[in-house]
């Protein structure tokens, strides 16, 4: 997925769960990073599979006010997770161009 946003801060609004996967992301063609959407405070097997946690993840702050290209892709899940599901509900942005 590729999204262009005029912002100084960006991050996905996502649902974390025990079947959550990971995303690889980069901004403006820069270095690719990985974000694990599995809820880190939950030990595997301690929460029912139907439990979901809505979370905001900040990927970058302090960007210059300009259009930025965010690239996301799904990558293999971590050993903690029961799946590879990515549920994005939107994006958090700050100081968008009026």
N, C-alpha and C positions, 0 to 999 in steps of 0.2 A: 504494500500500500504506500502510496506517495501522496502527501498532503502539503500544500503551500499555505502558510499562515503569516500574517503580519503581526508580530508579537515580540516581547522581550523575554518571555518565559513560556515554556511549553512542556506538557506532559499529558499522558492519557488518563482518562477517567475509565476505570476498568473494574470488572468483577473478579475478585480472587476467590478461589475455591480449591478443594483438594484435588480437582482434576485440571487445574490451571497449567498452562504451558509457559513458554518463554518467548520473548520477542527480541529480535536484534534490531537496533535502531541507529540511525546516523542523522546528523543535521548538516545541511549544505555540503554534502559530499565528504564530510569529515570522517574521522575514525568511527568504526562500528563498535557499539557496546551491546551488552546483553542485559535484559531485565527479566528476572524470574517473577512471574505473577502469582506463584504459590504463596499463600499467607505465611510469612516466616515465623510467626509466633505459634503456629499450629504444628505439633508433632504428628508425623504420619500415623494414621490409624486412630487418632484420638477424637476426630470430629466426623459426624455423619457426612456422607457424600453429597447430601442435598443442601448443606450449609454454604451460603455465599456471603462474601464480604465486599462491600462497595468501597473502593479506594481510589485516591488520586496519587499518581506517581509523577514527581517532577524529574524531567530529563535534563533540562538546561534552564539556567537563569542568567540574567545579566547580558542577554544577547543585545546587539544594537537594534534599535527600532528599524525594522526593514522586513521585507518578505523573506521567510526562511522555508527551506524544503526539508520536511521530515520524512524519512523513509523507514518503514517498519516491515519486518518479515517474521513469520513464525519459525522458530527453531525447535529442535528436539527438546522434550521436557526433561526436567531434572529427576534425579532418583527419588526425590521426596514426593513427587506428584503421581497421581493415579491416571494422568492423561496428558493431553497436549492442547487443551481448549484455551482459546483467547477470546474474551468477550469485552469489546470496547464499546463504551457508551457515548464517547465524545472526547473532547480535548480541553484541557485547562490552558488558558492563555491570559496574558496580562498586557496592558497598554496597547491594545490593538489600534491600528490606524482608524480614525473616525470615518 
